[in-house]
Every structure is written in C-alpha cells, then in structure tokens.
C-alpha cells in the first residue's frame, strides 16, 4: 500500500468528551488512482503531519496512541453490559457502577503491602 502526500484544507474541528479531536478535511480534485488509494486507507490507523503551507516553526509530536475509549470509559461500558446481562439487579446503574468500582478498589488495596 502506498503512502499519500497531499494538501488538505481542514474545514471543521470538534473536541470530543475524552479530549480527542475529530475533523473533516477536503483534498484537491483527485484522479481515480488517488481516490482508490484513499479508499484503501479507510478505517486504518495512519501517521499524519499537518503543516501550514507557509511552513512552520517546528513540529508538535503527539505520542499518545489512538485507542478509542479511555480505560475508565471502557470499564464503565463493560460494567454496564454486565449489569444488563445480570437482569439489572438494581434499578439504578450508577449505584451498581459505584459498588463494583469500590469492590475493585478494595481488591487492589488488599494487594498493597503494609508500610
């Protein structure tokens, strides 16, 4: 698969709840071959560098990998599925969530060595 180097015009930037960024961009008109190359990159993780056409004074390197949800958001989502599978044992998921997180915290605390 070939890399693509092109100019983009960033049209819209949105900041997500987890402080990640979504954006839309427009390319110049593309040939069929270039369109095909973009289609092949669809839903793949890619490396990108954005530099103004006039040049830049350096590069801000973001090293955090793209993983989707934060670990706490993943835990919450998994606990929600478990809560539903268990027939929603309590009416309020928030209460269930807090109880389950407290159990995890207590388990980890029990593993700590006394100082």
N, C-alpha and C positions, 0 to 999 in steps of 0.2 A: 504494500500500500504506500502511495506517495504522500509526502507532506504537502501542505498547501500554504503558499505565501501570497497574501493578497491584502489590499487595503480594505478597511471596514469603516463604516460610519456607525457609531454606537448611537442608537436612537432613544433608548429608554433604559434606565437603571432602576431596579427595585431592590430594596433591602428586605430580606426575609426575617422572620422571627428569630432564627438562630444566628443572625448577623451574617449569613451568606448573602451573595448578590446574584440576582438574575438580571439578564439584559437581553435586548434584541439589537441586532445589527444588520446592516444592509451592505451587500457587496456591489461592485460594479456588475454590469451585464456579463454573464458567463456563457462559455461555449458548452456544448453537450458533454464534452470530456470533463470540463471543470465541474459542471453540475453533478456528474457521476462521482467525481472524487469527493465532493461534499456529502453526497448520499451515503458513501461508504463510511464516512466518519460519524454518521448519525448514531447517537447513543453510546459512543465510545469516549473514554477518557482521553483528552488531548492536552498537550502542553501549549500554552499561548503566551505571547508577549504583546503588549499594547504600547505603542509609542506614537506620540503625535507626529504628524508628517514633518513638522518643522524641526524635529529632533527632541531630545530630552537631556536632562542634566544628570541622569543616572537611571538605575533600574531598581525598583522596589520588588524584591523577590519574596513571594508568598510560598512558604514551605509546608503549610498545613495541607495534608491530603484531603481530597474531596471524598467524603464518606457518606454524605446524606445527613441522617439524623444524628444528633449528639448522643452520647452514651445514655444520658439521663432520659432523653426522649424515647430512645429505643426500649429502655427498661419500662417506662410508663406504658408504652404501646403493648409490650409483651404481657405486662400485668393486666392490662385491660382485656386482652384476649383470654387470658386465664380466668379472669373474673366472669366473663361471659360464658366460657365453657363450663364453669362450675355452677351455672344456673343463677348467676348474680346473687350470691348468698346474702348480700346486704343491698338495700335499696340504693345506697349512695356509693359510687365508685371512689370518690375522694376519701371516704373513711377507709375503705378496703385498701386503697393505694397506700395511705399513711401507715396502716397496720403492717402491711407487707414490707414496706421500706424499713420500718422500725425493727422487724424481725431480722432483716439483712444486716442492719447496723449492729444489733445485739450479737449476731453470729460473728461478725468481724471483730467486735470488741472482745469477745471471748477468746479469740485467737491472739490478741495482743499480750505481750509479756508484761508482767508487773515490773515497774521500775523501782 
